[in-house]
Amino acid sequence: MKHSVFLGLGSNQGEKIKNCEQAIEEILKLEVGFLLSRSSWYYSEPWGREDQDRFVNGVIQIMTAFCPDELLAKFKEIEKRLGRKNREKWGPRVIDIDILFYDDLSLVSPEMEIPHPRIGERNFVLIPFAEIAPQFVHPVLKRTIKELLETSPDQKKVVKVSEKLP
């Protein structure tokens, strides 16, 4: 059975866009299925810990036969292969791959939480997500991504990579 999964990608070390593109290539090599959609890349100010370089973020949607635990393990392998060393909360990273949604599953375990917590207060996730799936309904909050973005408390700048930064 195939599952629809939304992933958040981010990098703020090295060649950030290249890191994210490589992550997509590695994800698709896993035979997880196929890429359904992808957002543009966005620059965003760091969240949680501000004494670091800005991030590049984006969102993709894939189809996969893997279960959430298998995906998480494979994504951690990819992160490590692409150079991620630390797992410091909100710290700098070469690549970060987060499972945002897995179908309409709601899961809390010691390893992960799906839907990813705090989506509704992070514009670096909501803006690229709204670009590809504005009408997707958060299975717990029962609001669309567009609605969550419109009411997001996040004041940090998120700018499409093709646009000039202020």
Steps between C-alpha positions, in 0.01 A plus 500: 500500500627847413488791741508873438774662706600866529862569595669818614860549386747751640869590497710785636854372448709471185323513164151510643292458184731227373466319834120507472506389135733212590264399779212480250714287267589266788137476613390404149775234478342322799224364277257681726278555203513828321498875536151647475584867549766734627511863608746768410795552733469771764751686714391522860635648818606242758227390737561416864869591496586820320884500517540308173476545124162521328342182365379383163169316540251324278222242507451194281223243471585137426313172469654213694438145612726543806349539845591809709766318707672370186493845343645666809788249512572546129489879529746494791734289284471751215566792736812325630618411148460862390713622790269566793695441820313668780146452620498819706148633538451799269873501426678540166476208260619392157160340439181439692220276371177514701185294451228765515196285416450132418154461346267617779689304765531632853794336680695580815798282588838556666657521151258730322176690495274509193369751407825676574445724806491878463425500126234765560754743647786463253480703181811332359281188473162661432606729213659230280224255601230750397670531162435131420198403714315800648176301545662207682318458832708448813348175639523614863436875480232455228618814318653539156864592452381830353294572813791408726728735305247785520489468880864408564662695785846464336653839416827371350583588138453226240600603146492299178860431391443666161404824672743755645549496872437832676 
